Amino acid sequence: MLSGCSNEYIRLSGESKNWEGEYKDATSKDGTYIFHYKEGDSNTVLENLEIEINDGEINRKDENHKGATIQFSSSCQGCAVSNSEPEP
């Protein structure tokens, strides 16, 4: 997994033989997960899709997902976030 960050933006990405994944955090509290099946297109149907992140903290299940890209938002409540103000 590769990562890059600043005080206001975090981006994590990685890939396997069949999948590409990315997490973008533009507000330090809310982010977006994007997963893409490399062999698919807009007509692809992914059956029994299940995505588990952080040992089940975030789950996404779909019996029939149409399209090769899965995108969903996540929000952070009560967790550590990056500080938008530089330290003195």
SVG drawing of the C-alpha trace seen along z (x, -y; Angstrom):
<svg xmlns="http://www.w3.org/2000/svg" viewBox="-28 -29 34 43">
<polyline fill="none" stroke="black" stroke-width="0.4" points="0.0,0.0 1.2,-3.5 0.2,-6.5 0.6,-10.3 -0.7,-13.0 -0.6,-16.6 -2.3,-18.6 -5.5,-18.7 -5.6,-15.7 -4.9,-12.0 -4.8,-9.5 -4.1,-5.8 -4.1,-3.4 -3.1,0.1 -3.8,2.8 -3.8,6.6 -3.9,8.6 -7.7,8.0 -8.5,5.0 -7.5,1.3 -8.4,-0.4 -8.2,-4.0 -9.2,-6.0 -9.4,-9.8 -9.9,-12.0 -10.3,-15.6 -11.8,-17.0 -9.8,-15.0 -13.2,-13.5 -15.0,-12.3 -13.5,-10.2 -14.4,-8.1 -13.5,-4.5 -13.2,-3.6 -12.6,0.0 -12.4,1.0 -12.4,4.5 -9.8,4.3 -11.5,6.9 -14.9,5.2 -16.8,2.3 -20.1,0.6 -22.0,3.8 -20.2,6.0 -22.3,7.5 -20.5,8.4 -22.4,11.1 -22.3,11.5 -19.9,8.5 -18.6,8.0 -16.1,5.4 -14.8,5.4 -12.5,2.6 -10.8,2.3 -11.7,5.8 -15.4,5.4 -15.8,1.8 -17.0,0.8 -18.9,3.3 -20.5,3.1 -22.5,6.0 -24.4,6.2 -25.9,9.3 -25.8,7.8 -23.7,4.7 -23.8,3.4 -20.5,1.8 -16.8,2.5 -16.4,-0.4 -17.7,-0.6 -17.6,-3.9 -18.9,-4.8 -18.3,-7.5 -17.2,-7.0 -17.2,-9.4 -15.1,-9.5 -16.7,-10.0 -14.6,-10.0 -11.4,-9.0 -8.0,-10.7 -7.8,-13.0 -5.0,-15.1 -4.7,-18.6 -5.6,-21.3 -3.6,-23.9 0.2,-23.8 1.8,-23.4 3.6,-26.5"/>
</svg>
